[in-house]
Amino acid sequence: MTTNVISLVSIGAHPTSGRPRRAEQDARAVELGLQMAGDKLQVLHAGDIAEPALRSYLGMGLPQLHVLEQPAGSDALPVLSEYLRDAGAQVVLAGSQAETGEGSGMLPFLLAEQLGWPLIVGLAQVESIDGGVAHVLQALPRGQRRRLKVRLPFLATVDNAAPKPRQSAYGPAQRGELAAHDVEVEQDALFTGAVLQPAKPRPKRLKVIKAKSGADRMKAATAKASGGGGQVLKGLSPEAGAEAILKLLVEEGVVR
């Protein structure tokens, strides 16, 4: 019996230019789905069917991509959960975080909660599916893997530990079909009422002290700086001293 596998995809953005593209982690979810189900794989997107970047997923060899049409600012959670229930999905694959939009990484968790399914984070490989039970490998830090057993249906997020996606070919991308589905549009009140602003750069990291023993680390941490750019402050009021310290921290990039 063939397992019903569905991969969820979104619109990505190039990290330098910001141009729309296929999302890297979502493309890995499609690649893993193709390895599991072949041409039986369903690929699903909630958004604008006219987005050209969707065809880059079709270029991976997909005959069809299903699109739940909804405008920007709509809540994708209810329409996705309804579609997955009606489609009888058994395995749902998704990237761990979107490259555009809110990008909170919460959608897989909220979707699994609404469906009542188990969620696997960091899926690296599906080894086998037998008797309604899947044996999978979960990616852990430092290249480690954990073998898990989970009962169908389940939802899993993939990251860079999953198989690298194949290249997108122009011919299949143009021949593939974008199948539109009319759905009830619900506004995402939390997102539409939020104010977006550029993220602030992180403070400069402190220098990592490499030493073999605790005594060496203590010596390195308490040793006086050898540079000659220091300044000794004497006879200043607390306010003037605080202002001088703040100025130094700003110059060093610790405080912005």
Sequence and secondary structure as in RCSB ss.txt:
>XXXX:A:sequence
MTTNVISLVSIGAHPTSGRPRRAEQDARAVELGLQMAGDKLQVLHAGDIAEPALRSYLGMGLPQLHVLEQPAGSD
ALPVLSEYLRDAGAQVVLAGSQAETGEGSGMLPFLLAEQLGWPLIVGLAQVESIDGGVAHVLQALPRGQRRRLKV
RLPFLATVDNAAPKPRQSAYGPAQRGELAAHDVEVEQDALFTGAVLQPAKPRPKRLKVIKAKSGADRMKAATAKA
SGGGGQVLKGLSPEAGAEAILKLLVEEGVVR
>XXXX:A:secstr
    EEEE  EEE TTT  EEE HHHHHHHHHHHHHHGGG EEEEEE TT GGGHHHHTTT SEEEEEE  TTB 
HHHHHHHHHHHHT SEEEEESS SSTT  S HHHHHHHHHT  EEEEEEEEEEEETTEEEEEEE GGG EEEEEE
ESSEEEEE TTS       HHHHHHSEEEEEE    B HHHHTS                 SSHHHHHHHHHS  
  S      S  HHHHHHHHHHHHHHHTS  
